[in-house]
Amino acid sequence: MLTPRQGILEILPYVPGKSSIEGKQESTKLSANESALGPSLKALLAFREAGNCLHLYPDGTSIELRQAIGLANGLNPDRIVCGAGSDELLYNLARGYAGPGDEILFGEHGFNVYPIVANCVGAKPVKVPENNLTFDVDATLARVNNKTRIVFIANPNNPTGSYIPKVELKRLRAGLREDILLVIDCAYAEFVTCPDYNIGFDLVDGAENTVVTRTFSKIYALASLRIGWAYCPPSITDVLNRLRAPFNLSTASQLAGKAAVEDVGHVAAARDHNTVWLPWLSDRLRECGLTVYPSAANFLLVRFPDDAAHNSQAAMAFFSSKGLILRETSIYGLPECLRVTIGREEAMKALEFSAKEFMAK
Ligand SMILES: Cc1ncc(COP(=O)(O)O)c(C=O)c1O
């Protein structure tokens, strides 16, 4: 009998946030941390342009996109690898550096792709306890053993919104053995305004064992085009280029991504929008009596009361009835919470209105 490799059937497939509500024609999706403002017009035009060359293979090296990313971030394009979403890079980092018998560490409420990629390569996913829903450097260092191969940290993390400051990130890297890969997943870095935050490019430059991953799915609002990138030391660039599919980014993705990264005004507008509406929504939900955790990203984790009329399930159903789609977080070990993305002004006001009504019931 044909059977898949051991462990494959134990992989729990990634469950994305809901994108529609049964029986409702119109709804507002606040469940996938997509950008409130949508993509840059310039990116949209570049995407349309790609329609002229559908018969041609894309540039397998994504050179123009890498050059644009390099220019925008002050990085050497030779050390950037593009992926079909940052997810592809996370998978390939696990394939490149871990296998059966190895352990991959991440925070207890860390992004759910980390356990999936660990299982995909036959490694053991290890959840490390967090402190106040925040990655715990000491607990992680204490859990390292001779089987540890990779530590994943999302900074800020999804779904908690928490981050660790630059000094803590540095302390984490310094405390890990040299043969352990540290993957700093900065999918939400563009939204962060906290002064003690740092992406960690200097940690990549400082050694051969640290990678930063980024995405075009969030602030650039190009989630459907699947564009991610990693900034790596030369040896890891080499490994990722061997592992990726030869034409992993379509021409449309490369052209739109380049236009998006060059449209700095649009990125600034998206960041400014978040800087206004993240605290606004947080305050309004707290005024309703809900617990809202501090967030450095473009979403909020909200804890609901225990009683059956006001718990997270009741809230999910209530918001759905109003056409608002939030994200359940049970899979992250947070069944009492829901995650909500910062959307447009109308959506934020509709959510405030519904939350008031729900909590007054
Ligand atoms: C922390 C984190 N990392 C990575 C990703 C994946 O992003 P991409 O769309 O680039 O694959 C997400 C998407 O939700 C995320 O929240």
The ligand as a Gaussian input file, in Angstrom:
#p B3LYP/6-31G(d) Opt

LIG

0 1
 C        3.790000      35.948000      11.907000
 C        3.512000      35.607000      10.487000
 N        4.500000      35.125000       9.736000
 C        4.307000      34.793000       8.444000
 C        3.072000      34.917000       7.854000
 C        2.889000      34.431000       6.461000
 O        2.879000      35.447000       5.551000
 P        2.902000      35.172000       3.987000
 O        1.593000      35.620000       3.480000
 O        4.046000      36.023000       3.506000
 O        3.170000      33.733000       3.728000
 C        1.996000      35.404000       8.604000
 C        0.666000      35.494000       8.003000
 O       -0.336000      35.635000       8.633000
 C        2.228000      35.756000       9.953000
 O        1.227000      36.199000      10.717000

